[in-house]
Amino acid sequence: MSENAIFMDTKSVAELLNIKISTVYSWIHYKQLPNKIYRKLGNRPLFIREELIKWIYDGAEITKRPT
């Protein structure tokens, strides 16, 4: 992550991926997203735009939900 990283909020990520905001929160809750694409500021997830775009280009794989 560079010093000039651009952060995105959950709403922006949901709009970019064309999914519901609740889906983004669900992925975070169940640890289905790679840790490198977001950081938490308190309870608020902030996504690192550069890492998010790279993850999308790499296939945007979601890990399976734990059973």
Backbone as CSV, one residue per row, in Angstrom:
resi,resn,N_x,N_y,N_z,CA_x,CA_y,CA_z,C_x,C_y,C_z
1,MET,0.851,-1.164,0.000,0.000,0.000,0.000,0.899,1.229,0.000
2,SER,0.646,2.139,-0.902,1.447,3.357,-0.984,0.960,4.400,0.012
3,GLU,1.802,5.392,0.259,1.428,6.464,1.182,0.247,7.268,0.670
4,ASN,0.045,7.291,-0.633,-1.029,8.077,-1.237,-2.223,7.197,-1.620
5,ALA,-2.472,6.166,-0.836,-3.559,5.242,-1.131,-4.899,5.964,-1.100
6,ILE,-5.755,5.578,-2.015,-7.111,6.122,-2.067,-8.030,5.082,-1.441
7,PHE,-8.821,5.513,-0.473,-9.729,4.615,0.218,-11.149,4.798,-0.285
8,MET,-11.898,3.702,-0.260,-13.301,3.713,-0.674,-14.143,3.186,0.475
9,ASP,-15.338,3.745,0.628,-16.236,3.236,1.659,-17.053,2.062,1.103
10,THR,-17.817,1.452,1.968,-18.585,0.265,1.587,-19.593,0.557,0.487
11,LYS,-20.225,1.704,0.550,-21.203,2.072,-0.476,-20.545,2.166,-1.849
12,SER,-19.382,2.783,-1.922,-18.667,2.923,-3.194,-18.262,1.566,-3.759
13,VAL,-17.828,0.670,-2.869,-17.437,-0.679,-3.303,-18.651,-1.428,-3.836
14,ALA,-19.782,-1.329,-3.138,-21.002,-1.996,-3.588,-21.431,-1.476,-4.958
15,GLU,-21.339,-0.185,-5.160,-21.695,0.400,-6.460,-20.740,-0.073,-7.548
16,LEU,-19.445,-0.112,-7.239,-18.448,-0.564,-8.216,-18.694,-2.008,-8.642
17,LEU,-19.030,-2.860,-7.664,-19.237,-4.283,-7.940,-20.675,-4.618,-8.327
18,ASN,-21.553,-3.598,-8.266,-22.968,-3.769,-8.589,-23.623,-4.826,-7.701
19,ILE,-23.386,-4.689,-6.395,-23.963,-5.585,-5.407,-24.559,-4.748,-4.273
20,LYS,-25.294,-5.390,-3.377,-25.871,-4.692,-2.238,-24.795,-4.405,-1.197
21,ILE,-24.967,-3.316,-0.461,-24.047,-2.973,0.620,-24.021,-4.099,1.647
22,SER,-25.166,-4.703,1.905,-25.229,-5.791,2.890,-24.370,-6.986,2.471
23,THR,-24.214,-7.191,1.174,-23.361,-8.279,0.688,-21.907,-7.998,1.041
24,VAL,-21.478,-6.756,0.873,-20.101,-6.387,1.225,-19.872,-6.636,2.715
25,TYR,-20.815,-6.193,3.551,-20.682,-6.410,4.991,-20.674,-7.900,5.341
26,SER,-21.477,-8.681,4.637,-21.512,-10.124,4.865,-20.160,-10.751,4.534
27,TRP,-19.585,-10.360,3.405,-18.269,-10.880,3.013,-17.213,-10.552,4.067
28,ILE,-17.297,-9.346,4.615,-16.344,-8.941,5.657,-16.580,-9.770,6.923
29,HIS,-17.829,-9.871,7.333,-18.167,-10.599,8.561,-17.686,-12.047,8.502
30,TYR,-17.898,-12.708,7.374,-17.523,-14.113,7.224,-16.095,-14.290,6.707
31,LYS,-15.331,-13.197,6.687,-13.920,-13.218,6.282,-13.723,-13.858,4.898
32,GLN,-14.592,-13.455,3.958,-14.536,-13.992,2.613,-13.707,-13.139,1.663
33,LEU,-13.319,-11.957,2.110,-12.494,-11.065,1.285,-11.044,-11.133,1.754
34,PRO,-10.111,-10.947,0.828,-8.709,-10.913,1.242,-8.454,-9.718,2.170
35,ASN,-7.696,-9.934,3.221,-7.399,-8.869,4.181,-6.659,-7.698,3.550
36,LYS,-5.929,-7.942,2.485,-5.119,-6.864,1.901,-5.939,-5.796,1.185
37,ILE,-7.233,-6.053,0.930,-8.009,-5.055,0.185,-8.753,-4.062,1.071
38,TYR,-8.764,-4.297,2.382,-9.450,-3.341,3.254,-8.783,-3.261,4.621
39,ARG,-9.054,-2.182,5.300,-8.624,-1.961,6.681,-9.840,-1.487,7.462
40,LYS,-9.833,-1.725,8.737,-10.937,-1.248,9.565,-10.488,-0.024,10.351
41,LEU,-11.310,0.979,10.343,-11.125,2.179,11.149,-12.245,2.139,12.179
42,GLY,-11.946,1.600,13.340,-13.001,1.290,14.301,-13.795,0.121,13.738
43,ASN,-15.083,0.301,13.598,-15.933,-0.729,12.977,-16.146,-0.495,11.490
44,ARG,-15.599,0.588,10.986,-15.855,0.997,9.600,-14.780,0.450,8.649
45,PRO,-15.185,-0.400,7.693,-14.198,-0.884,6.729,-13.913,0.174,5.665
46,LEU,-12.650,0.359,5.371,-12.224,1.244,4.291,-11.416,0.398,3.311
47,PHE,-11.808,0.449,2.059,-11.178,-0.373,1.036,-10.077,0.409,0.336
48,ILE,-8.963,-0.262,0.110,-7.831,0.332,-0.593,-8.092,0.147,-2.086
49,ARG,-8.382,1.252,-2.760,-8.828,1.203,-4.151,-7.875,0.404,-5.035
50,GLU,-6.590,0.674,-4.928,-5.589,-0.005,-5.757,-5.635,-1.526,-5.562
51,GLU,-5.732,-1.973,-4.306,-5.783,-3.409,-4.016,-7.113,-4.012,-4.460
52,LEU,-8.206,-3.263,-4.313,-9.515,-3.738,-4.739,-9.548,-3.954,-6.249
53,ILE,-9.036,-2.991,-7.002,-8.998,-3.113,-8.471,-8.124,-4.292,-8.881
54,LYS,-6.977,-4.454,-8.223,-6.084,-5.586,-8.533,-6.798,-6.897,-8.254
55,TRP,-7.516,-6.974,-7.121,-8.270,-8.180,-6.778,-9.329,-8.486,-7.842
56,ILE,-9.996,-7.453,-8.339,-10.999,-7.643,-9.393,-10.344,-8.190,-10.656
57,TYR,-9.229,-7.592,-11.086,-8.530,-8.057,-12.284,-7.981,-9.469,-12.129
58,ASP,-7.668,-9.858,-10.898,-7.143,-11.201,-10.633,-8.240,-12.258,-10.521
59,GLY,-9.499,-11.856,-10.699,-10.587,-12.818,-10.713,-11.593,-12.667,-9.585
60,ALA,-11.323,-11.794,-8.633,-12.260,-11.475,-7.540,-12.850,-12.716,-6.887
61,GLU,-11.985,-13.623,-6.467,-12.478,-14.837,-5.826,-12.888,-14.570,-4.385
62,ILE,-14.037,-15.113,-4.032,-14.576,-15.033,-2.675,-14.342,-16.389,-2.022
63,THR,-13.743,-16.402,-0.842,-13.560,-17.678,-0.158,-14.903,-18.190,0.325
64,LYS,-15.012,-19.502,0.471,-16.282,-20.080,0.909,-16.586,-19.685,2.336
65,ARG,-17.863,-19.556,2.591,-18.351,-19.207,3.927,-18.113,-20.397,4.855
66,PRO,-17.604,-20.134,6.063,-17.409,-21.252,7.000,-18.755,-21.870,7.372
67,THR,-18.737,-23.155,7.569,-19.994,-23.851,7.904,-20.124,-24.089,9.376
